[in-house]
Amino acid sequence: GIQVEQSPPDLILQEGANSTLRCNFSDSVNNLQWFHQNPWGQLINLFYIPSGTKQNGRLSATTVATERYSLLYISSSQTTDSGVYFCAVLPNTGNQFYFGTGTSLTVIP
Amino acid sequence: DTGVSQNPRHKITKRGQNVTFRCDPISEHNRLYWYRQTLGQGPEFLTYFQNEAQLEKSRLLSDRFSAERPKGSFSTLEIQRTEQGDSAMYLCASSRRTGYRRETQYFGPGTRLLVL
């Protein structure tokens, strides 16, 4: 199956700092989503972004499908941003979504 | 829209027992997915339903696992003869396609299973 790798695996930030999370995938995809998993395990959908750029408040995401990567930008980070960030992709065939390895973010006050 | 719900939220069982989990998707969503997540890993796909039809199953889904979605509404995931390796968070997600392969998955809170 498709390989989905995220970097960095762990990130510690001071409140107010900015960060960039990366998702690389090994094959062409039709669908890409970014999720935030909070400390209680709930996965929250952040972006549906198979290509292009989107922004939602302090978060924005860019996917360059032809180069097989996506970036998630977090600006002015807050302690509530802590948790694990996953990207999930749907390859061009099949209905199975593949999740990345995740980036664990800790924002300290 | 009350979101995706899962029951129970936690389950502790002894090895060899059967367990069943339930997922209630968002009402207008016709697609439903089950995933398993172990500590430190991303969710792994188990199976997928479109309406009541189970259209895809992962090789991870051994014959001890069975899933159903009668009438295309709620879904159940049963694990027979549980093993300690089944201990994990079981996640359900639902979605509705709004275009070619265009869908956003919404996840439930998960059922955390511990097999002793």
Interface residues (C-beta under 8 A of the other chain):
Chain A: V4 N30 N31 Q33 F35 W40 G41 Q42 L43 I44 N45 Y48 P50 F86 A88 L90 G94 N95 Q96 F97 Y98 F99 G100 T101 G102
Chain B: Y33 Y35 Q41 G42 P43 E44 F45 Y48 Q50 L55 E56 S58 M89 L91 A93 Y100 R101 R102 E103 T104 Q105 Y106 F107 P109 G110 R112
